[in-house]
């Protein structure tokens, strides 16, 4: 997740919450000067894990592995949200039964199929923009 702060972030931070911990890792830190103020733009990845007294040393000694794993988790979460968003957009017009009927009658009602197909492609493009900003 892209974020910014007027304080330079640490490469990682561990927030202990009872028997769990949030591991926060930052990457791609860029210093930006704006209106005589220094800001830092960076990627931030967060995971909640069971707390262990060895967690800090594990993250410190295996930073690259933690970073790669958290990036993968974020991609999986984004992909899941992308799929959910597409489904939500499609459900705004078509129920599951409507979709099944359109697919069954694809050959006998090609105009209806084309309209449905174009709508789904627009939903996918909108979801991509909303989730990935592309």
N, C-alpha and C positions, 0 to 999 in steps of 0.2 A: 504494500500500500504506500503510495507516494504521500509524503507529508513534509512539513517544514516547521522550523522553530527558530527563535532568535538565540537559542542556546545550542552550542555544538553538542550533538548527541554522543553518548558513549557507544562503543562498538556493540556492547550488549549490556543488558540490565536484567536482573532477576527480582521480581516482586513476589514475596512470599505471602500467601493468603491461606492461613490455617495449614492444612496438610498438602496444599497444592501450591504451584508457583507459575507465574507468567514469565516466560522467557521472551524477552524483547531483543531482537537483533536488528541492527541498522547496517545499511550497505549503500554504496554509491553516494557518499556525502559530498555535496557541492556547496561551496561558500558563495553567496550571492549578496551583492551590495545593492540596497534599494533605499532611496531617500535617506542617505547618510546612516543607514542602519544595516548591520550585517545579519543575514539570515542564512540558514542552512537547509537545503532541500535534500531529501534522502528517502530511500526505500526503507520501510519498517515492516518487520515480520514478527508475529506474535503467536506463541503456542502456550497452552496451559497444560502443565505436566505435573505428576506427583512430585512433591518436594522431597529432596534428599540433601543432607549436609554436604554431599559430594557434587551437587549440581553445579555450583559455581566453577569448580575446577574442571568439571567435565566440559562445560560450555567453553571455558577459556582454552583448554587443551585441544578441543575438537571443534573449534569455531567454524572452520570451513564445512565440516559435515553437518553441523547444526544449521548453518545458513542454507546449504543445499536442501536439507530436509524441509525447512520452513518455507522455502520458495516452492517446493513441490506441493506442500500442503495448501499454500495460497492458490496455486494453479488449479488444484482439484476443487477447492472451494469456489473459485471463480467459474469454473466449468459447470459446477452444479447449479450455481446461481443463474448462469446464462441459460441453462436448460429450463429451469423453473420459470424464468422470465419469458422465454418463448411460449411455454405452455400457458402462462397467464394471459399473454397477449392473444394467443389463438382462442382461448376460452372466452375472451370478450366478444367473439363473433360466432364461434362454432363449438357445440358440445362434442363430446367424444362420439356420441351416436351420429351426429351430423357428419363428422369426419369419416366415420366408417361407411356411412351411406354414400358419400361422395367418392370414396376410394372404390367401393364396390361397383359404382356406376360410371367409373372413369371413361370407359369406352363408349357407353351409350349417351353420356351427357358431357362431351368434351369441353363445352363452354363453361359449364359449372366447375369442372375440374381445373381448367386454366385459371379461373377467377380465384379458386381456393389456393392453388399452387402459388400464384403471384402474391396473395395475401400472406401466406406462410413465409415466403421469401422476404417480404417487407418486415414481418415480425422478427425474423432472424437478424436482419440488418439493424432493426431498432434495438433489439436486445444486445447485440454486439456493441453498439454505440453506448448504450446505457451502462453495460458492465465493464467493457474494456476501453471505452472512450475512443473507439476506432470507427 
